[in-house]
Amino acid sequence: MSVSKLHYQGNDTTQQDVSLELGGACETAALLISEKERSDNVWRVRVSAHLSPGGMRELGRVITAVRPLALMKKPGARVLLLAGCPGAIGWHASIQRLDGGRDATFEWSATPELAGLEGIEPTWGFVEREHFWTDGANLDFGETDTVNVPAGARVLAISAWQAGDLAELTIFDAVYGGAWPGGTELPPDGSLTLTPNGHLWGPCGITLDATAMVAGEAGYTVEMIR
């Protein structure tokens, strides 16, 4: 059953719905979210417009996570996305948690001042598209390689290995404005897998650096979707 205000609790990962129905024209709206600034939540939000006379039009899906603390002036409520559709008389969002375990509250708000907006525009996140691909390289000692993730692409996983010692994996995140999560040395003669699961999206650079290795080889694979 749809509700006008939704409180998402704990580690719940079920899909839940929140709607806005005014009984008249409502061609633009904003979906609000309230969660603590240190929240680890990642959300998938599917947005549909309710049209007159009857029917629903799906506008797309957004992946979003809380902004880094350094970019947030105040904790609490924020606009998650803006939505617009000619002829809409209401709005519907289906929300699913992809990662995290903190409480959050979602609520729609009519925004007639945004007349002319069409589609969905996340304020922090990206519109999800179903295109999956991988990139990466195998390196000999003394070499380095960088995968440049394009704007809007979401990094699903990064897997790296080395036969030797001192290879290092570094992620420079242009969106967050710095190294994420900083230099990470691979275990000697071992492997490492990182699963950002929505917290990392392009543009960013993922580098495997084997220049400190005195012998051996290394390699990595980056899985992406957009």
C-alpha positions as CSV (number, residue, x, y, z in Angstrom):
1,M,0.0,0.0,0.0
2,S,1.3,3.5,-0.9
3,V,1.8,6.2,1.7
4,S,2.5,9.9,1.5
5,K,5.4,9.7,4.0
6,L,7.7,6.7,4.4
7,H,10.0,5.8,7.3
8,Y,12.5,3.2,6.4
9,Q,13.9,1.4,9.4
10,G,17.1,-0.5,10.4
11,N,18.4,-3.1,7.9
12,D,15.2,-3.5,6.0
13,T,15.8,-4.2,2.3
14,T,12.3,-4.7,1.1
15,Q,10.9,-2.4,-1.6
16,Q,8.5,0.2,-0.2
17,D,6.4,2.9,-1.8
18,V,5.7,6.5,-1.2
19,S,3.2,8.6,-3.3
20,L,1.9,12.1,-3.8
21,E,-1.7,12.6,-4.9
22,L,-3.2,16.2,-4.9
23,G,-6.3,15.5,-7.0
24,G,-5.3,18.0,-9.7
25,A,-2.4,19.0,-11.8
26,C,1.0,18.2,-10.2
27,E,3.5,18.2,-13.1
28,T,6.6,18.7,-11.0
29,A,7.6,17.4,-7.6
30,A,10.6,16.8,-5.3
31,L,11.3,13.7,-3.4
32,L,12.9,14.5,0.0
33,I,15.0,12.3,2.2
34,S,16.0,12.7,5.9
35,E,18.9,10.7,7.3
36,K,22.0,11.4,9.4
37,E,25.0,12.8,7.7
38,R,27.1,9.8,8.6
39,S,24.6,7.4,7.1
40,D,26.0,4.4,5.1
41,N,22.7,3.9,3.2
42,V,22.6,3.4,-0.6
43,W,19.2,3.6,-2.3
44,R,17.6,2.6,-5.6
45,V,14.5,4.8,-6.3
46,R,12.2,4.0,-9.2
47,V,10.0,7.1,-10.1
48,S,6.7,7.0,-11.9
49,A,4.2,9.8,-12.8
50,H,0.5,9.3,-12.3
51,L,-1.2,10.6,-15.4
52,S,-4.8,11.8,-16.1
53,P,-7.0,10.1,-17.1
54,G,-5.4,7.1,-15.3
55,G,-2.2,5.2,-16.0
56,M,1.4,5.4,-14.8
57,R,4.5,6.5,-16.7
58,E,7.8,5.2,-15.3
59,L,10.5,7.9,-15.7
60,G,13.6,5.9,-14.5
61,R,15.6,4.8,-11.5
62,V,18.1,6.7,-9.4
63,I,21.0,5.4,-7.3
64,T,21.8,7.7,-4.4
65,A,23.9,7.7,-1.2
66,V,24.3,10.3,1.5
67,R,26.8,13.1,0.6
68,P,30.2,13.1,2.2
69,L,30.3,15.0,5.5
70,A,32.7,17.6,4.0
71,L,30.0,18.6,1.4
72,M,27.1,18.8,3.8
73,K,26.5,22.1,5.6
74,K,23.7,20.8,7.7
75,P,22.5,17.2,8.5
76,G,18.9,16.2,8.1
77,A,16.5,16.6,5.2
78,R,17.7,17.1,1.7
79,V,16.2,16.9,-1.8
80,L,17.0,13.5,-3.3
81,L,15.6,14.2,-6.8
82,L,13.4,16.4,-8.9
83,A,10.8,15.0,-11.2
84,G,8.7,16.5,-14.0
85,C,6.1,15.1,-16.4
86,P,3.4,16.9,-18.5
87,G,0.0,15.9,-17.5
88,A,1.0,14.4,-14.2
89,I,-1.5,14.5,-11.3
90,G,0.6,12.6,-8.8
91,W,3.9,10.9,-8.2
92,H,5.0,7.5,-7.0
93,A,8.4,6.2,-5.8
94,S,9.4,2.6,-5.2
95,I,12.4,2.6,-2.8
96,Q,14.8,-0.2,-2.0
97,R,17.9,-0.1,0.2
98,L,21.0,-1.6,-1.6
99,D,23.4,-1.1,1.3
100,G,23.5,0.3,4.9
101,G,21.5,0.0,8.0
102,R,20.4,3.5,9.2
103,D,16.9,4.9,9.5
104,A,15.6,7.3,6.8
105,T,12.4,9.1,6.0
106,F,11.1,9.8,2.5
107,E,8.4,12.3,1.5
108,W,7.1,13.9,-1.7
109,S,6.6,17.7,-2.1
110,A,4.9,19.5,-5.0
111,T,7.1,22.0,-6.7
112,P,5.0,24.2,-9.1
113,E,7.9,26.6,-9.4
114,L,9.8,24.0,-11.5
115,A,7.3,24.1,-14.4
116,G,8.9,22.9,-17.6
117,L,11.0,20.2,-16.0
118,E,10.7,16.8,-17.8
119,G,12.2,13.6,-16.5
120,I,14.1,13.0,-13.3
121,E,17.2,14.8,-12.0
122,P,19.0,13.5,-8.9
123,T,20.7,16.1,-6.8
124,W,23.3,13.6,-5.5
125,G,23.5,10.3,-7.4
126,F,22.8,9.2,-11.0
127,V,20.1,7.7,-13.2
128,E,20.7,4.0,-13.4
129,R,20.9,2.4,-16.9
130,E,21.2,-1.3,-17.7
131,H,24.6,-1.4,-19.4
132,F,27.3,-3.6,-17.7
133,W,31.0,-3.8,-18.7
134,T,34.5,-4.5,-17.3
135,D,37.9,-3.0,-17.7
136,G,41.3,-3.6,-16.2
137,A,44.8,-5.0,-17.1
138,N,47.5,-7.5,-16.2
139,L,50.9,-5.9,-15.3
140,D,54.4,-6.9,-15.0
141,F,56.5,-5.5,-12.1
142,G,57.5,-1.9,-12.6
143,E,54.3,-1.0,-14.6
144,T,51.1,1.0,-13.8
145,D,47.6,1.2,-15.3
146,T,44.5,3.4,-14.8
147,V,40.9,2.7,-15.5
148,N,39.0,6.0,-16.1
149,V,35.4,5.5,-15.1
150,P,33.1,7.8,-17.1
151,A,30.7,10.3,-15.6
152,G,27.5,8.6,-14.4
153,A,28.9,5.1,-14.3
154,R,28.5,3.1,-11.1
155,V,31.4,0.9,-9.9
156,L,30.1,-2.4,-8.7
157,A,33.3,-4.1,-7.7
158,I,37.1,-3.9,-8.0
159,S,39.2,-7.1,-7.9
160,A,43.0,-6.9,-7.8
161,W,45.8,-9.5,-7.3
162,Q,49.5,-9.8,-7.2
163,A,52.2,-12.5,-7.5
164,G,54.8,-10.8,-5.5
165,D,54.7,-7.8,-3.1
166,L,54.1,-4.0,-2.9
167,A,51.5,-3.6,-5.6
168,E,49.1,-0.8,-4.6
169,L,45.5,0.0,-5.6
170,T,44.4,3.7,-5.6
171,I,41.0,5.3,-6.3
172,F,40.9,9.0,-7.1
173,D,37.3,10.1,-6.8
174,A,36.6,13.4,-8.7
175,V,33.0,13.5,-7.3
176,Y,34.1,13.4,-3.7
177,G,37.2,15.4,-4.4
178,G,40.1,13.2,-3.2
179,A,41.5,9.7,-2.8
180,W,38.9,7.0,-2.0
181,P,39.7,5.0,0.1
182,G,43.3,6.1,-0.3
183,G,46.3,3.9,-1.2
184,T,45.6,0.2,-0.5
185,E,48.5,-2.2,-0.6
186,L,47.6,-5.7,-1.9
187,P,48.4,-8.6,0.4
188,P,51.7,-10.4,-0.7
189,D,50.9,-13.1,-3.2
190,G,47.3,-12.5,-2.6
191,S,44.1,-10.7,-3.8
192,L,41.8,-7.9,-2.7
193,T,38.1,-7.2,-3.6
194,L,36.4,-3.9,-3.0
195,T,32.6,-3.6,-3.4
196,P,31.6,0.1,-3.4
197,N,28.0,-0.9,-4.1
198,G,26.8,2.5,-5.1
199,H,29.1,4.7,-3.0
200,L,31.5,5.2,-6.0
201,W,30.6,6.5,-9.4
202,G,32.3,8.3,-12.2
203,P,34.1,10.4,-13.1
204,C,36.9,8.7,-11.1
205,G,40.2,7.0,-11.8
206,I,41.2,3.5,-10.5
207,T,44.9,2.8,-10.6
208,L,46.9,-0.4,-10.1
209,D,50.6,0.6,-9.4
210,A,53.2,-2.1,-9.6
211,T,56.2,0.2,-9.9
212,A,57.4,-0.7,-6.3
213,M,57.5,-4.4,-7.1
214,V,60.9,-5.8,-7.6
215,A,59.6,-9.0,-9.3
216,G,56.4,-10.7,-10.2
217,E,53.1,-9.5,-11.7
218,A,49.7,-8.0,-10.8
219,G,46.3,-7.5,-12.3
220,Y,42.9,-6.0,-11.7
221,T,39.3,-5.9,-13.0
222,V,36.8,-3.1,-12.6
223,E,33.1,-4.0,-12.9
224,M,30.8,-1.1,-13.9
225,I,27.1,-0.4,-14.8
226,R,25.3,2.6,-16.2
